[in-house]
């Protein structure tokens, strides 16, 4: 039951469409490296496509009808798009759900220190990472600093060609005997992932006895220069780190990969590749029969927790407000809407890597270039913690894809008992709706630079669009 490589069938028209889609995707990857930036990008595209904010609709007591387009935002990190369909919302929605967060290093709340004339920011890693992969890379700082006067300062350092970059240092190989003897998970400790940001001291001159000037010795002079720069450029002080959200991510733009330019290498493709294709599909579907929804959430990489994670009531509250504006203002209508919905949990799958073939069961693995990937279940070992999709639902989705000539494949996340993982699928399934995981195969998943196939990106967008129209 081997699946075909999609590249073998593409026409010149297909290849042109692939490059157009992937050019937009690379733009999104560069502009949306964090969940805040990704949300801003989505809102900008949604507004251009005629979406209005839910808050605006509520304030104006807008009566929603087929063809209306609404977006809702939670704390600038999670966003939901709704395209109201012809059928009653009680009959359910067709939903795509991806996440905007990716593994990274977060700056601690009391981070800045100096030692031996070097200044650092102390960090705490976010999500599942191989810590040793984050040393000696050019890194950028993205985020916000919220000040006590209510102003919020946006920070992006390391992405412009004129910007400096930063790095986490590593011991030279000549002195690494003890480090190399350790297991990989402790070769670099979490507390050693501190970001080197400066080495130049602040020079303060004072009068000498002869009436001239000389440099005054200052304690923590490098740290003081950092604070001086932050004050002059951003008008922030050290205490403002307490109310900052600063994320350390790989610096640089996404790039085409391979002599044939058939792949993309970039930071954060888990799960931005599915977020972007979901967004494009949502915006491309016009006048749907059933209401379409694309939900892009935060905090998936750490368990979908918190106010902006999938476990919060944000999505349920949004649907309740949409129903109210549609004249369906009962709790029963909300329950019916959610239970009768169909969802693709838009998340990536582990692409088969021939160099690590022992981790995969080849018949049930996803391959680059063979189309969008379905994971009937995720979880670990005995399917622990997974959503296990119903056979009838899978059959229905297969029919949609085959009618629309979409290349697809099925997979598990590696060999049984080797590892495992999870998505937001199980959370939405708690409403009683049909859900299956579906996305793009990725190499180097959770590494600073991940790899995807342009063919899979193209087929996934086609598949998402077909699902929104026909499910």
C-alpha positions in Angstrom: 0.0 0.0 0.0 2.9 2.4 -0.9 1.8 5.9 -1.6 3.1 7.7 -4.7 5.5 10.7 -4.8 3.4 13.7 -5.8 6.3 15.4 -7.6 6.1 12.8 -10.4 2.7 14.1 -11.6 3.0 17.9 -11.4 2.5 20.0 -14.4 4.2 23.4 -15.0 1.0 25.0 -13.7 1.2 23.0 -10.5 4.8 23.9 -10.0 4.0 27.6 -10.4 1.2 27.3 -7.8 3.6 25.5 -5.4 6.2 28.2 -5.6 3.5 30.9 -5.1 2.2 29.2 -2.0 5.6 28.5 -0.6 6.8 32.1 -1.2 3.9 33.2 1.0 4.7 30.6 3.5 8.3 31.7 3.8 7.2 35.3 4.3 4.9 34.1 7.2 7.7 32.0 8.7 10.0 35.0 8.9 7.4 37.5 10.1 5.6 35.2 12.5 8.4 33.5 14.5 6.5 33.8 17.8 2.8 33.3 18.7 2.3 37.0 19.1 3.8 37.8 15.7 1.9 34.9 14.1 -1.4 36.2 15.5 -0.7 39.7 14.1 0.1 38.2 10.7 -3.2 36.2 10.7 -5.3 39.2 11.7 -3.7 41.4 9.0 -4.5 38.8 6.3 -8.0 38.2 7.7 -8.9 41.9 7.7 -7.7 42.2 4.1 -10.1 39.3 3.3 -13.1 41.1 4.8 -13.1 39.7 8.4 -14.2 41.9 11.2 -13.4 41.4 14.9 -15.9 39.6 17.2 -15.6 42.5 19.6 -16.8 44.9 16.9 -19.6 42.6 15.9 -20.8 42.3 19.6 -20.6 46.1 20.1 -22.6 46.8 17.0 -25.1 44.0 17.8 -24.5 42.7 14.3 -26.9 39.9 13.2 -24.7 37.3 11.5 -25.8 35.7 8.3 -24.3 33.5 5.6 -21.2 35.1 4.2 -20.2 37.1 7.3 -16.6 36.7 8.4 -15.5 37.1 12.0 -12.2 36.8 13.8 -11.5 36.6 17.6 -8.3 37.1 19.5 -7.2 35.9 22.9 -4.4 38.0 24.6 -2.7 38.5 21.3 -1.5 34.9 21.1 -4.5 32.8 19.9 -6.9 33.6 17.0 -10.0 32.0 15.6 -11.5 32.8 12.2 -15.2 32.0 11.3 -16.8 32.1 7.8 -20.5 31.8 8.4 -22.1 29.2 6.2 -25.5 28.7 4.7 -26.5 25.9 7.1 -27.5 26.5 10.7 -24.7 26.5 13.2 -26.5 23.9 15.2 -25.5 21.5 12.4 -21.9 22.0 13.2 -18.8 23.6 11.7 -15.8 22.4 9.7 -12.8 23.2 11.8 -9.0 23.3 11.2 -7.0 23.6 14.4 -3.2 24.3 14.5 -0.8 25.9 17.0 1.4 29.0 16.7 4.0 28.3 19.4 7.2 26.4 18.8 10.1 25.2 21.0 12.5 28.0 22.0 14.3 29.6 24.8 12.4 32.0 27.1 14.2 34.8 29.0 13.7 34.6 32.7 12.1 37.4 34.8 15.4 38.3 36.5 17.7 37.4 33.7 20.5 39.9 33.3 23.9 39.3 34.9 27.6 39.8 34.3 30.5 37.4 35.0 34.1 37.8 34.0 33.4 40.8 31.8 30.6 39.0 29.8 26.9 39.8 30.1 24.2 37.2 29.8 20.5 36.7 29.8 19.4 33.7 31.8 16.9 31.5 30.0 14.4 28.7 30.5 13.7 26.4 27.6 10.1 26.1 26.3 8.8 22.8 24.9 10.6 19.6 24.1 14.1 20.3 22.8 17.5 18.6 22.5 19.4 21.2 24.5 22.7 20.6 22.8 21.2 21.7 19.4 20.8 25.3 20.7 24.5 26.1 21.3 26.7 28.1 18.9 23.8 29.2 16.7 23.1 32.8 15.7 20.0 33.7 17.8 17.5 36.5 17.8 15.4 38.1 20.5 11.7 38.6 19.9 9.0 39.7 22.3 7.4 42.5 24.3 8.2 44.4 27.4 5.2 45.7 29.3 6.0 48.8 31.5 4.2 50.0 34.6 2.7 53.0 32.7 0.8 50.6 30.5 2.9 50.9 27.4 4.2 47.8 25.6 7.5 47.9 23.8 7.9 45.5 20.9 11.4 43.9 20.6 13.0 42.3 17.6 16.8 42.1 17.6 18.8 39.9 15.2 16.6 39.7 12.1 17.7 42.7 10.2 21.0 42.4 8.3 22.3 45.4 10.3 21.3 43.9 13.7 23.7 42.1 16.0 22.8 38.5 16.8 23.4 36.4 20.0 24.4 32.9 20.9 24.7 30.3 23.6 28.3 29.2 23.9 29.8 25.7 24.1 33.1 24.3 25.3 35.8 23.8 22.7 36.3 20.1 21.6 39.9 20.2 23.0 38.5 20.5 26.6 35.3 18.5 26.1 36.4 15.2 27.4 34.0 15.1 30.4 31.1 16.6 28.4 31.5 14.1 25.6 31.3 11.2 28.1 27.8 12.4 29.3 24.5 11.2 27.9 23.1 13.6 25.3 20.3 14.8 27.5 22.7 16.2 30.1 25.7 17.1 27.9 24.3 20.6 27.9 22.3 21.5 31.1 19.2 23.7 31.0 20.8 26.2 33.3 23.7 26.5 30.9 21.6 27.8 28.0 22.3 31.4 28.9 22.5 33.9 26.1 25.7 35.9 25.6 24.7 39.4 24.8 27.7 41.8 25.5 31.3 42.1 26.4 32.1 45.8 26.4 32.1 47.8 29.6 30.4 51.1 30.1 33.2 53.6 30.4 32.6 56.5 32.8 35.3 59.2 32.9 36.5 61.0 36.0 39.0 63.8 36.7 42.5 62.7 37.6 44.8 64.6 39.9 46.5 66.3 37.0 43.2 67.8 35.6 42.8 65.2 32.9 40.3 62.4 32.3 40.6 58.7 33.0 38.2 55.8 33.0 36.5 55.1 36.3 36.4 51.5 37.6 32.8 50.4 37.7 31.4 47.1 39.1 29.4 45.2 36.5 30.3 47.7 33.8 29.3 45.4 30.9 25.9 44.9 32.4 25.6 48.7 32.9 26.4 49.2 29.2 23.6 46.8 28.3 21.2 48.7 30.5 22.4 52.0 29.0 21.7 50.7 25.5 18.2 49.4 26.5 17.4 52.7 28.1 18.5 54.8 25.1 16.9 52.5 22.4 13.8 51.1 24.1 13.3 53.3 27.2 13.3 50.2 29.4 15.1 49.5 32.7 16.2 46.3 34.4 13.0 46.0 36.5 11.0 45.9 33.3 12.3 42.4 32.6 9.8 41.3 35.3 6.9 42.1 33.0 8.5 41.0 29.7 7.9 38.1 27.4 11.2 37.7 25.4 11.7 34.6 23.3 15.1 33.4 21.9 14.7 31.9 18.4 17.1 31.1 15.5 18.0 34.2 13.6 17.6 34.4 9.8 15.2 33.8 7.0 13.7 30.6 5.8 15.5 29.2 2.8 14.8 26.8 0.0 16.7 23.6 0.5 18.3 21.1 -1.9 19.8 21.5 -5.4 16.3 21.1 -6.7 14.8 23.7 -4.3 12.2 21.1 -3.4 12.3 21.6 0.4 12.2 24.5 2.9 14.5 24.7 5.9 13.3 27.1 8.6 12.7 27.5 12.3 9.2 26.7 13.8 7.7 24.7 11.0 6.1 22.6 13.7 3.4 23.8 13.6 3.6 27.0 11.5 3.4 24.9 8.3 0.0 23.7 9.3 -1.1 27.1 10.7 -0.3 28.8 7.4 -1.9 26.2 5.1 -5.0 26.3 7.4 -5.1 30.1 7.1 -4.8 30.0 3.3 -7.5 27.4 3.0 -9.8 29.3 5.3 -9.4 32.5 3.3 -9.8 30.7 0.0 -13.1 29.1 0.7 -16.0 31.3 -0.4 -19.7 30.9 0.5 -19.4 27.6 2.4 -22.4 25.3 3.1 -21.3 24.8 6.7 -19.6 27.4 8.7 -15.8 27.1 8.4 -13.5 27.8 11.3 -9.7 28.0 11.6 -8.4 28.0 15.2 -4.7 28.9 15.8 -3.7 28.4 19.4 -0.8 28.9 21.8 0.8 26.7 24.4 0.5 23.3 22.5 4.1 22.6 23.0 3.7 22.6 26.8 0.4 20.8 27.1 -2.2 23.3 25.7 -2.4 24.9 29.2 -3.2 28.5 30.3 -5.6 31.1 29.0 -4.3 31.0 25.5 -4.0 27.2 25.3 -6.6 24.8 23.8 -7.7 23.7 27.2 -9.0 27.2 28.0 -12.6 28.3 27.4 -11.6 30.8 24.7 -12.9 28.8 21.7 -16.1 27.7 23.5 -16.8 31.3 24.5 -16.2 32.5 20.9 -18.6 29.9 19.5 -21.2 30.9 22.1 -20.9 34.6 21.1 -21.2 33.6 17.4 -24.3 31.7 18.1 -25.8 34.6 20.1 -25.2 36.9 17.1 -26.8 34.3 14.9 -30.0 34.2 17.0 -29.2 30.8 18.6 -28.6 31.9 22.2 -29.1 28.7 24.2 -26.6 26.4 25.9 -28.2 23.5 24.0 -27.4 25.2 20.6 -23.8 25.5 21.7 -23.6 21.8 22.6 -25.2 20.8 19.4 -22.9 23.0 17.3 -19.7 21.6 18.9 -20.8 18.0 18.9 -21.9 18.1 15.2 -18.6 19.7 14.1 -15.9 18.0 12.2 -12.2 18.8 12.7 -8.8 18.3 11.3 -6.2 18.8 14.0 -3.7 20.5 11.8 -0.4 19.3 13.2 2.8 17.9 11.8 4.0 14.3 11.6 7.5 12.8 11.9 8.9 12.4 8.4 10.8 9.1 7.7 14.5 9.7 7.9 16.6 7.0 6.3 19.6 7.9 8.5 17.5 7.0 11.6 15.4 4.2 10.0 15.5 2.1 13.2 13.1 4.6 14.9 10.4 4.0 12.4 8.1 1.2 11.2 8.4 1.8 7.5 5.0 0.6 6.4 3.4 3.1 8.8 5.6 6.1 8.4 5.2 9.4 6.5 7.5 10.3 3.7 8.5 13.7 2.2 6.9 14.3 -1.1 4.0 11.9 -0.7 1.3 14.3 0.4 -0.5 15.3 3.6 -0.3 12.9 6.5 -3.0 11.5 8.7 -2.3 10.1 12.1 -5.3 8.1 13.3 -3.9 8.3 16.8 -0.9 9.8 18.5 0.0 9.3 22.2 2.7 6.9 23.4 3.1 3.2 23.9 -0.4 1.8 24.2 -1.9 4.9 22.6 -1.8 6.7 26.0 -3.2 10.2 25.9 -4.3 10.0 22.2 -7.4 10.8 20.2 -8.2 7.7 18.2 -10.3 8.8 15.2 -13.3 6.8 14.1 -13.0 4.6 11.0 -16.2 6.1 9.5 -14.8 9.6 9.8 -11.5 8.6 8.2 -13.5 7.0 5.3 -15.4 10.2 4.9 -12.3 12.4 4.8 -10.6 10.0 2.4 -13.5 10.3 0.0 -13.2 14.1 0.1 -9.5 14.0 -0.7 -9.8 11.5 -3.5 -12.6 13.4 -5.2 -10.3 16.5 -5.1 -7.2 14.5 -6.2 -5.2 15.3 -3.1 -2.2 13.2 -2.3 -2.3 11.8 1.2 -0.7 9.1 3.4 -1.1 7.7 6.9 1.4 7.3 9.6 2.2 6.6 13.2 4.8 8.6 15.2 7.6 6.1 15.0 7.8 2.6 16.2 5.6 1.3 19.1 7.4 1.9 22.4 10.1 4.1 20.9 8.4 7.4 21.9 5.3 9.3 21.2 3.7 12.7 21.2 0.4 14.5 21.3 -1.7 17.4 19.8 -4.8 19.4 20.5 -7.0 16.7 18.9 -8.0 15.0 22.1 -9.2 18.3 23.7 -11.7 19.1 20.9 -12.9 15.5 20.8 -14.2 15.9 24.3 -17.1 17.9 22.8 -18.1 14.7 20.9 -17.0 16.0 17.5 -15.1 14.0 15.0 -11.4 14.8 15.0 -8.3 13.4 13.3 -4.7 14.6 13.2 -3.6 15.7 9.8 -0.6 17.8 8.5 2.8 17.9 7.0 5.7 15.5 7.4 8.8 17.2 9.0 12.4 16.2 9.3 14.4 17.5 12.3 11.2 18.1 14.2 11.7 20.4 17.3 15.3 21.2 16.1 16.2 24.9 15.6 16.0 24.3 11.8 13.3 22.0 10.5 12.7 20.6 7.0 9.5 20.2 4.9 8.7 19.3 1.3 7.1 21.9 -0.9 4.9 19.2 -2.4 3.5 18.3 1.0 2.8 21.9 1.8 0.9 22.2 -1.5 -1.1 19.0 -1.1 -2.0 19.9 2.6 -3.4 23.3 1.6 -5.5 21.6 -1.1 -6.7 19.0 1.4 -7.6 21.5 4.0 -9.5 23.6 1.5 -11.4 20.5 0.2 -12.3 19.6 3.8 -13.6 23.0 4.7 -15.8 23.0 1.6 -17.2 19.5 1.7 -17.0 17.9 5.2 
